[in-house]
Amino acid sequence: MRSTLSHAFLDLPSEQAPREHKLVEVTHKSMLCKIRFFNENEWSALPISKRPVDCVHKPGTGWVCLQPVAGLN
């Protein structure tokens, strides 16, 4: 399942892109989610079974993923 997540920060040149783990809470549909950034090495080291499902890949930058925290309904 691929996300339709698309934000301006995904289009930043690689040298301006976030490089550290950063957690930000946002709402997505009816869920409260954390946005998680993975660089290419972190993503490769993560077992497939542990990878978040709702992610967008930006080559040269890494992966931006939404991880559900709680339902809002």
Secondary structure, 3 states (H helix, E strand, C coil): CCCCCCCHHHHCCHHHCCCCCCEEEEEECCEEEEEEEECHHHHHHCCHHHCCCEEEEECCCEEEEEEEEEECC
